[in-house]
Amino acid sequence: MAGHSYNQFCPIAKACEILEPRWTLLILYEMWSGSSRFNEIRRGVPGMSPTLFSKRLKELEAKGIIARQAVPGSTQHNYIITAIGNELGPIVFALGQWAHKHVEAEVTLECLDAGLLMWNMRRNIDCTAIKSSKTVIQFILSEGHSPTENYWLIVKSGCDVDLCMKEPGFDVDLYVKADLKALTSVWMGLSELQHEIKQQKIVLLGNHQLAQSIDRWMIRSQFAKKA
């Protein structure tokens, strides 16, 4: 990363040389959120080109922030954050909490991404609050005049949650028809779920028990928890 050098001995300058290149912190955040495979991590940073994504991984590996770990019995490998990389965790999360506290909600909600929202919601489902061996929840998301987008969460026993972007062929237990901005706002803790439901920006259709318990199984963003 010589091209990003500040040519200063200051520790802050040296830290910035490692962390400032675009997407670096978002890659690490996605890994801290549980992704370890190449395609998993990339799915959490959908705006990156494959070439740039590969470059950032190599840079982080060269700096000792992440490492590749072989998967036993396979030619594949996982990416893990190293001990020195994990020391950055509290700093990065504090930065996110600062932004959540001080950046206006309307500014935050200018950048909507249905796929990214569902990818993040998927790993925050509390399976213990869903009393079924398999539950299918279809999200029907709309944004202004844009075409409606459909996503399916399939929650299985053992807290296994799959996200499908194509019709999975299973009966749907609950339909969540929502304005994308309203659902994003709720997930980020910027507005209350019941308020958006009363405004009919989020509509729940289907299994009554599942609809009534949505506040228990749909866990909000970790930044919302600390708001």
Number of C-alpha atoms within 10 A of each C-alpha: 12 7 6 12 12 12 10 9 8 9 9 9 15 15 10 13 17 17 15 12 13 11 16 16 16 14 20 24 19 18 20 14 15 12 21 19 16 15 10 14 21 20 16 21 16 13 11 14 11 12 8 12 20 13 12 18 20 14 17 20 17 12 14 14 20 22 19 16 12 12 10 8 6 7 7 12 15 13 18 21 20 14 11 12 16 16 12 14 16 10 11 16 14 12 12 14 17 13 13 19 14 8 11 11 15 11 8 15 16 9 9 14 14 19 17 15 17 19 18 16 18 20 18 17 21 16 20 12 14 20 12 11 11 16 20 19 20 22 20 19 21 19 16 9 6 8 9 14 14 18 21 24 23 20 22 17 14 10 15 13 20 14 19 15 13 9 10 14 6 11 10 16 17 21 18 20 20 22 20 24 21 25 24 24 22 20 23 22 20 19 16 14 19 12 13 18 15 10 11 14 17 21 16 18 13 13 13 11 11 20 17 10 12 16 13 15 16 17 17 20 17 16 18 18 11 10 12
